[in-house]
Amino acid sequence: MILLSLQGVKKSFGTNEVLRDASLVLQDGQRMGLVGVNGCGKSTLMKIIAGLETADDGTITMQKGIRLGYLAQQGMVDESKTVLEEMESVFEPVMRMEEELRSLECQMAEAVEDEALLHRLGSRYDQLTRTFEKSNGFGWRSTVQGVLAGLGFRKEQQSQPAKLLSGGERTRLCLARMLLTEPDLLLLDEPTNHLDLKSIAWLEDYLRTYRGAVLLVSHDRYFMDHVCDRMCELLLGTTECYDGNYTAYMAHRAQRFEIRMKAYEMQQKEIARQQAIIARYRRFNREKSIRAAESREKRLEKMDRLEKPQDESAIHFRFDCRRRTGEDVLMVDELKKGFDERVLFDHVKMHLRAGDRVALIGDNGVGKSTLFKCLIGEEKPDGGTIRLGAGVDIGYYDQHQAHLHENKTVLDEVWDDFRRLDQTEVRGALGLFLFTGDDVLMPISTLSGGEKGRVALTKLMLRKDNLLLLDEPTNHLDMDSREVLEDALEGFPGTILAISHDRYFINRFANKVCVLENGGIREYLGNYDDYYEKITRLQEPDGDAPQVTKTAMDKEKRRSREEEKRLREKKAALKQAEEAIAKAEEEAADMEHRLSQPDTYQDAEKAAELAKAYQQKKDEIDELYRQWEVLEGE
């Protein structure tokens, strides 16, 4: 069943034509990814579908009565409510139904002597109960808790006023609230922004089994690989759709590009051949040959000219090294760093050897960027040692581009650091990163995040360092630029240590994953998929040396045993609570069935007693759910 159809949608802002022929079809249950370079109009197309923007031309057809849910990159929340109240507001109709059910129960208990009234109340009660059950009336509170936990909201945050949330937390709250509404079509614009890896994995599982349709914009290629079953590329204002996930789309796109380029080149050869024949006929300068030339010219004019296929992944560069390092590149031992009373990390050990390609991951706030700043000397560690091997030159990429000078032009920013190069060489390097013509005269302060990232990569390429420390290098880059960066790193002969939440990027470049925690680093051989498989199978890290001291390891083992015991007890208590809830709900369902039968109201006194008993059972169920939620949150 078709939920959404777009045909020939156009949209311009002044003289800037953003969309000139956007068309797609989305089926019920389909999960489509919308991709394209930064600024190509993806968010504009999403807003047009959501009704927040109007198209200049074209048709948009939706199934009658469809319910849309739209998540923008910047979400809005009701600042007068707490986090939990904002989530529970989705279920206000259900809460009103529950209040009415309670009211009806009280009325039925009092209407002992009025059989007609009791019958009317019972009939209404039966009808409302069925609607209540269909609306997840008995389980919505657990659903709210599950979504909040899945998207990284701690129990103590639920009572926090929404107005105190950060921008990222507000977006997460908007996403959580929208998922609870379960619309027929989810429109998600960068849903993985501000989510950690655990929350992204939870969202992947949620969307894979989502009953409605999904249209999403994301730069997270791993996320699209695991969620999408169809892709739509927005290129130069037009759309092309492909079956399969992101990886399949990239393969199909490359094949389609090659076929189109070959067809274009063959047509260009044919046009050149015909033009050469026409020129030869005209050189004969005879009536017959001139007529033949004119005939061929007419056929040439009527020919449907193919447009040259546009490949927007135009960045092409590579990293190189000025000199080679020894076998040992970087040795970190017992490193510790904190601010005020808070210790970010301790007992950090790391040994990088020549050619290593290491991804550094960890929860937000654990100190990954601070560790990098300690390695390059911008921060002084509180303890431990950092040693560099022979001949090591460090190249550092800062995700915030704090080392760029806002008052300089693009050209001066690069040239001032590489005075040995002439202007032509600097412009040539910048040209590899799509800075051409007057683009190089733009002030750094006017650049977007992606453009600043490309300036920083230009400088990093020119430095030719043999140890690259990359802090979220794929942030702000569009998908094609990320692919090119990965290709450049693939041919890099030096050593790489990169912080990244981009799992697709980690899979492409890493041969080792290091997880930074408060008590040290856990090391796993392989890329992200290998790491994920090991942690899901509860395997030990692959590090060849202990990551913490023996005393710390003994403490950790003791804590682990205590934690296992606590988890076993919690699991048993949860199972017991769930069994009690199931039994109580079964008894309540039996009472509901009896209350819905007309025969029940032939004896008004027994009907009133049954209604009262049912009310007591509902109170018991509420208390059991409260106990279950306390156990679940521990």
Disulfide bonds with the S-S distance in Angstrom:
none
